[in-house]
């Protein structure tokens, strides 16, 4: 379908949706603790989106997906399905990924949470993954390329002795949930599509403790590390501006990231 650029007015509508998604992740944070199920957390997110925000959870029914969020714990890379059988334990790390539709526009974001006290390795992986995302975001400006984003993420993550998942990537977003371009989290500087103002897409690196290789479980959704080691992911939706980048899934006052 090609890459679409958005007008300033459309980007402001995306910012509304993006901030609602960020608010969901903020609201659910206090509930992430040992003994809670991932289904409990999903219900909290779903009810907030529908009953408080008057918005729509984009994931419900998307290609048959059953829940409002993806919740991926420990060795789950992405697309973990919330379940009453998945009880959080002290030391777990989890990613909660939420996409909100408001007035037809999508806001897509995810973040990591510690359940109780994480291991030293788990904490380091989560922090490196967050920094990898921001290193990718910092490269975004008119005239830069998608390869610049992937290169910045890959160089940093691999320099920290972690690996970058290659089968899953960021994506264009707007009125359509997943649109062009694909935003790879690895690559060569200068390669790929040249960024222009008005482009909107997600940057959402998945970084593994061990090898980059993945396996999909029989449910057809849940993706895990092949070596069963930990994985982490952070995600923002961004817009290319006239002179740089604008993070659309950041709450007001959360300005210490770049």
C-alpha positions as CSV (number, residue, x, y, z in Angstrom):
1,X,0.0,0.0,0.0
2,X,3.0,2.3,0.2
3,X,4.1,4.6,2.9
4,X,1.6,7.3,4.0
5,X,2.6,10.6,5.5
6,X,0.3,12.4,8.0
7,X,-0.7,16.0,8.2
8,X,0.1,17.9,11.4
9,X,-3.6,17.6,12.3
10,X,-3.6,13.9,11.8
11,X,-0.4,13.5,13.9
12,X,-2.2,15.3,16.8
13,X,-5.0,12.8,16.6
14,X,-2.4,10.0,16.7
15,X,-0.9,11.7,19.8
16,X,-4.2,11.5,21.5
17,X,-4.4,7.8,20.9
18,X,-0.7,7.4,21.8
19,X,-1.1,9.1,25.1
20,X,-4.1,6.9,25.9
21,X,-2.0,3.8,25.3
22,X,0.7,5.2,27.5
23,X,-1.8,5.9,30.2
24,X,-2.9,2.3,30.2
25,X,0.6,1.1,30.8
26,X,0.9,3.6,33.7
27,X,-2.4,2.5,35.2
28,X,-1.6,-1.2,35.2
29,X,1.9,-0.7,36.6
30,X,0.8,-0.8,40.3
31,X,-0.9,-4.2,39.7
32,X,2.2,-5.9,38.4
33,X,3.3,-8.0,41.4
34,X,3.7,-11.7,42.4
35,X,0.5,-13.7,42.5
36,X,-1.3,-11.8,39.8
37,X,-2.2,-13.5,36.6
38,X,-1.6,-12.1,33.2
39,X,-5.3,-12.4,32.6
40,X,-5.9,-10.1,35.6
41,X,-3.6,-7.5,34.1
42,X,-5.3,-7.8,30.7
43,X,-8.7,-7.2,32.2
44,X,-7.5,-4.1,34.0
45,X,-6.1,-2.7,30.7
46,X,-9.3,-3.7,28.7
47,X,-11.6,-2.1,31.2
48,X,-9.6,1.1,31.4
49,X,-9.5,1.5,27.6
50,X,-13.3,0.8,27.2
51,X,-14.8,2.2,30.3
52,X,-12.5,5.1,31.3
53,X,-11.1,6.2,27.9
54,X,-14.0,5.5,25.7
55,X,-11.6,3.9,23.2
56,X,-11.2,0.6,21.5
57,X,-8.5,-2.0,22.2
58,X,-7.1,-2.7,18.8
59,X,-5.8,-6.2,19.5
60,X,-9.2,-7.8,20.3
61,X,-10.1,-9.8,17.3
62,X,-7.1,-8.6,15.2
63,X,-6.4,-11.6,13.0
64,X,-8.3,-13.7,15.6
65,X,-6.3,-12.5,18.6
66,X,-8.4,-12.9,21.7
67,X,-7.2,-10.3,24.2
68,X,-6.7,-6.5,24.6
69,X,-2.9,-6.8,25.4
70,X,0.0,-9.0,24.6
71,X,1.8,-9.9,27.8
72,X,5.2,-11.6,27.3
73,X,7.1,-13.0,30.4
74,X,10.7,-14.0,30.7
75,X,11.6,-16.1,27.6
76,X,8.6,-15.0,25.6
77,X,9.7,-12.5,23.0
78,X,6.3,-11.2,21.9
79,X,2.6,-12.0,21.4
80,X,2.2,-13.7,24.7
81,X,-1.6,-14.4,25.3
82,X,-2.8,-13.3,28.7
83,X,-4.0,-16.4,30.7
84,X,-5.6,-17.3,34.0
85,X,-3.0,-20.0,34.2
86,X,0.0,-17.6,34.0
87,X,0.7,-16.5,37.6
88,X,3.5,-13.9,38.0
89,X,6.3,-14.8,40.3
90,X,9.0,-12.8,42.1
91,X,11.9,-12.2,39.7
92,X,9.8,-12.4,36.5
93,X,10.1,-9.7,33.8
94,X,7.2,-9.0,31.6
95,X,6.3,-6.8,28.6
96,X,2.8,-5.4,28.3
97,X,2.0,-4.3,24.7
98,X,-1.2,-2.2,24.2
99,X,-2.7,-0.5,21.1
100,X,-5.6,1.9,21.5
101,X,-7.9,3.2,18.8
102,X,-9.4,6.6,19.3
103,X,-11.4,8.4,16.6
104,X,-10.0,5.9,14.1
105,X,-6.3,6.5,14.9
106,X,-3.9,4.0,16.5
107,X,-1.5,4.5,19.4
108,X,0.8,1.5,20.0
109,X,3.3,1.2,22.8
110,X,4.9,-1.3,25.2
111,X,7.1,-1.4,28.2
112,X,8.8,-3.8,30.5
113,X,8.0,-4.3,34.2
114,X,9.8,-6.1,37.0
115,X,7.8,-8.5,39.1
116,X,9.3,-8.2,42.6
117,X,13.1,-8.3,42.5
118,X,14.7,-9.2,39.1
119,X,18.1,-10.9,38.7
120,X,21.1,-8.8,37.8
121,X,21.0,-10.2,34.3
122,X,17.2,-9.5,33.9
123,X,17.6,-5.9,35.0
124,X,20.6,-5.3,32.7
125,X,18.7,-6.8,29.7
126,X,15.7,-4.6,30.4
127,X,17.8,-1.5,30.7
128,X,19.9,-2.2,27.6
129,X,16.7,-2.8,25.6
130,X,15.2,0.5,26.7
131,X,18.4,2.3,25.8
132,X,18.5,0.5,22.4
133,X,15.0,1.7,21.6
134,X,16.0,5.3,22.4
135,X,19.2,5.1,20.4
136,X,17.1,4.1,17.5
137,X,14.7,7.0,18.1
138,X,17.5,9.5,18.4
139,X,18.5,8.7,14.8
140,X,15.1,9.7,13.4
141,X,15.1,13.0,11.4
142,X,14.4,14.0,7.8
143,X,17.1,12.6,5.5
144,X,18.1,9.7,7.8
145,X,17.2,6.2,6.7
146,X,15.5,3.2,8.2
147,X,18.9,1.5,8.1
148,X,20.2,4.2,10.5
149,X,17.6,3.2,13.1
150,X,18.4,-0.5,12.8
151,X,22.1,0.0,12.8
152,X,22.0,2.2,16.0
153,X,20.0,-0.5,17.8
154,X,22.0,-3.5,16.6
155,X,25.4,-1.9,17.3
156,X,24.5,-1.0,20.9
157,X,22.7,-4.2,21.8
158,X,25.4,-6.5,20.3
159,X,28.0,-4.3,21.9
160,X,26.4,-5.1,25.3
161,X,26.7,-8.9,24.4
162,X,23.0,-9.3,23.6
163,X,21.3,-10.3,20.4
164,X,18.6,-8.6,18.2
165,X,15.5,-10.6,17.1
166,X,15.1,-10.3,13.3
167,X,11.8,-12.0,12.6
168,X,9.7,-9.2,14.1
169,X,10.0,-5.5,13.6
170,X,8.5,-2.1,13.9
171,X,5.9,-0.8,11.4
172,X,4.1,2.1,9.9
173,X,0.9,3.1,11.8
174,X,-2.0,5.5,11.5
175,X,-5.6,4.7,10.7
176,X,-4.2,1.3,9.8
177,X,-2.7,-0.8,12.6
178,X,0.2,-2.2,10.5
179,X,1.2,-0.4,7.4
180,X,4.4,0.3,5.5
181,X,7.3,0.7,6.2
182,X,8.7,-2.2,8.1
183,X,11.2,-0.9,10.7
184,X,14.0,-3.4,11.2
185,X,16.0,-3.3,14.4
186,X,19.2,-4.3,12.7
187,X,20.9,-3.1,9.5
188,X,23.4,-0.9,7.9
189,X,23.6,2.9,8.3
190,X,22.5,4.6,5.1
191,X,20.4,1.7,3.8
192,X,16.7,1.7,3.2
193,X,13.9,4.2,2.9
194,X,14.8,7.9,3.5
195,X,12.7,9.5,6.2
196,X,10.5,12.5,5.5
197,X,8.4,14.7,7.7
198,X,4.9,13.2,8.4
199,X,6.0,9.5,8.5
200,X,4.7,7.7,11.5
201,X,5.9,4.3,12.7
202,X,6.8,2.2,15.7
203,X,10.3,1.4,17.0
204,X,10.1,-1.7,19.2
205,X,13.3,-3.7,19.5
206,X,13.2,-7.2,20.9
207,X,16.5,-8.0,22.5
208,X,17.6,-11.5,23.7
209,X,19.9,-12.5,26.5
210,X,21.2,-15.4,24.4
211,X,20.9,-16.1,20.7
212,X,18.5,-14.2,18.4
213,X,16.7,-17.3,17.3
214,X,13.0,-17.7,17.9
215,X,10.3,-20.4,18.1
216,X,6.5,-20.0,17.8
217,X,4.4,-22.1,20.2
218,X,1.5,-24.3,19.0
219,X,-1.1,-21.6,19.8
220,X,0.2,-19.8,16.7
221,X,0.9,-16.5,18.6
222,X,3.4,-16.9,21.4
223,X,7.0,-16.4,20.3
224,X,9.8,-17.6,22.6
225,X,13.5,-17.7,22.6
226,X,14.8,-20.9,21.1
227,X,17.4,-21.3,23.8
228,X,14.8,-20.4,26.6
229,X,16.9,-17.4,27.8
230,X,15.3,-14.1,28.6
231,X,14.0,-11.5,26.1
232,X,12.9,-7.9,26.6
233,X,11.1,-5.3,24.4
234,X,10.2,-1.6,24.6
235,X,8.1,0.3,22.1
236,X,7.1,3.8,21.1
237,X,5.2,5.3,18.2
238,X,7.1,8.2,16.7
239,X,6.5,10.8,14.0
240,X,9.2,12.3,11.8
241,X,9.1,16.1,12.2
242,X,10.7,18.9,10.1
243,X,13.9,18.8,12.1
244,X,13.8,15.5,14.2
245,X,11.5,13.2,15.9
246,X,8.3,13.4,18.1
247,X,7.4,10.5,20.4
248,X,3.6,10.2,20.2
249,X,3.2,7.6,23.0
250,X,4.8,9.6,25.8
251,X,2.8,11.2,28.6
252,X,3.2,14.9,29.3
253,X,6.1,15.4,31.8
254,X,7.8,12.2,30.8
255,X,10.6,14.2,29.1
256,X,13.7,12.5,30.4
257,X,14.0,9.8,27.7
258,X,15.9,11.5,24.9
